[in-house]
């Protein structure tokens, strides 16, 4: 490992920076290998901090000169982490010039090159790779930036100033931390529009892309304008600059970045046309555009004091973008999709060696804590808080939050205090959600006596690597209802606040013949354990008025049936198959919801379910059982599926709207099942006739799964080999949809393909990440999947440690499997660590996964 003993950073050690920054002026003389950065920074002592030396973070920068109040530095101490010097106890001006090499910055942090374009990524600690500066979120200042270059487009934060030949000036009057700094320079063209805010500000909107891509920006622009309007309408937040710029970048470690006034996006989350993007791509573009725009207030205007408070901006903003997407596309389906993501990513994280609280206590590399726990579980906490205080109080508290903390760097305590002040409620117990890792188990038993529904709750928070003993029970808001056996709702949704280790609730329902519907809307991120007869689940599946619990009942029936097939080798449960037609064929239901019902739990979900029931999951058996179940569903519902495919329900001409997307989703789900029994005739016909990417892939994927896609894959490549984003799909689908254990061999072949650019994060994820997402192939019995992933992570780590570190999470569930697989995964991880050259990012992750 490059750093033999990296030091952990602890929340308890936080101290304010000794100096405040009044303003920052930067001048960039851009050059691919020798960019000169000239800084002028006005400091003054921080009256709320202990005085100390001036330490400025800096990594990989070469100092040319530096002065304080015009005088050369006296005895500066420079090391690999920055520069330290004694500074005056009065206001002073720091000036410096450094040289950096953007072309050599393959880590894609700081200022780097992407196919001839200069680009930055400064969150979390990338600004220190640009110049010497206190690179921490609680140091906020307005920035003025001058860019000198002969490139045609020169962009930075804020509003534009003077533009001359070979230079451009930008000014951001809003104080911001360095992680929100951005600069882009290149040969770009703009897709432009305008938006007038509720305050009357006329805002110029631009999406900057490479020439030739401007025809694929319309949907992203529309999503931006809808986001701006929604934030005004729902949160009362208006945009605060005269210009809002988005730039699409080919090489980007993340999805997007919310830099003030200049959002930088991975191109895959901007560019879309019916021919090149799927319905899912359109939905993601809409959500991520909204997420980054919403950060303007929840992240930029109010930021986090330190990186331990990351969930303050990310959890809140994820919740806001989920609410926006629900308003745009339907809350029922959106909620189910969000819970699927939460369970698939965050519950998995909570159950393994990478478990950590929503607000971690320590870290070695902060990039490793951009996790599902911080984002998705953080968002669930916002949703629970809203449920507990009510919609009106939630809006009142948010108004107070924006009023009280605008321009500040805040903590979780600041956030919770706002709600206490706005509602008078004590949130000390709720705060435990931020401090305690792990997914609570909520055991529920129900009974009905003399027309009264009685629910007995017991909560338990399991041990996690960071915390063996939990402090206390947490507040769990549980939404409950009841359905009579005649199919009528006898108890509309009520909220129970479970605050004790054991607790009961009673509701008069006027009948003894009903079934409780518990945890409606998935009102808390818990594992619900409830022993319900199969007939009662079937009743909820058919009649529950809560869409989430209706779907959940069907999903649980499917999981029970699959688990029995895997552990006992039995046949598909006829009762489950018989329950499907009443939902799948119900045309009063949203087609997108019906498509979700047809989606069986994933292989990884079943592995997690079996592990929770103390069974050692066998990837081969899981994959085989799912295939057998899908064939049984195809035969049992063949007439329904053919009726769906033959239905003329989708209007001519592609539209990404939610209704049309839902109909395509249902039709392609039906096609996927029929392909298992018709040899692929319908799929080949759809593939040859498809006029949009959704239907093209809707046919291609099932052909791959039955091993009949060779001609279709060749045709797809011939058509799209020059489109980098579509070609990512070509790579990932072949591996991700590969049947059985064949994915590892396919990945080994594709890494030799001339179009496999392993230094591009999207392309690397499409192949190596695609293998990791194919459960049976990654966990192939011969260990070939583990070895291939480890080999490529070792190759990538010196070039792009952030991407390599994040992909080590493919190994995080290793202890759930059999002894042979555990040994092969341990060998792969130990081989990585034994090189002695792992980055801090990847070294920390490998150590945590191994448990030492």
Secondary structure, 3 states (H helix, E strand, C coil): CCCCCCCCEEHHHCCCCCEEEEEEEEEEECCCCCEEEEEEEEEEECCCCCCCCEEEECCCCEEEEEEECCEECCCCEEECCEEEECCCCCCEEEEEEEEECHHHCCCCCEEEEECCEEEEECCCCCHHHCCCECCCCCCCEEEEEEEECCCCEEEECCEEEEEECCEEEEEEEEEECHHHCCEEEECEEEEEEEEECCCCCEEEEEEEEECCCHHHCHHHHHHHHHHHHHHHHHHCCCCCCCEEEEEEECCCCCCEECCCCEEEEEHHHCCCCCCCCCHHHHHHHHHHHHHHHHCCCECCCEEECCHHHHHHHHHHHHHHHHHHHHHHHCHHHHHHHHHHHHHHHHHHHHCCCCCCCCCCCEECCHHHHCCHHHHHHHHHHHHHHHHHHCHHHHHHHHHHHHHHHCCCEECHHHHHHHHHHHHCCCCCCCCHHHHCCCCCEEEEEEEEECCEEEEEEEEECCCECCECCCCCCCCEEEEEEEEECCCCEEEEEEEEEECCCEEEEEEECCCCCEEEEECHHHCCCCEEECCCCHHHHHHHHHHCCCHHHHHHHHHHHHHHHHHHHHHHCCCCCHHHHHHHHHHHCCCCCCHHHHHHHHCCCCHHHHHHHHHHCCCCCCHHHHHHHHHHHHHHHHHHCHHHHHHHHHCCCCCCCCCCCHHHHHHHHHHHHHHHHHHHHHCCHHHHHHHHHCCCHHHHHHHHHHHHHCCCCHHHHHHHHHHHCCCHHHHHHHHHHHHHCCCCCCHHHHHHHHCCCCCCCCCCHHHHHHHHHHHHHCHHHHCCCCCHHHHHHHHHHHHHHCCCHHHHHHHHHHHCCHHHCCHHHHHHHHHHHHHHHHCCCCCHHHHHHHHHHHCC
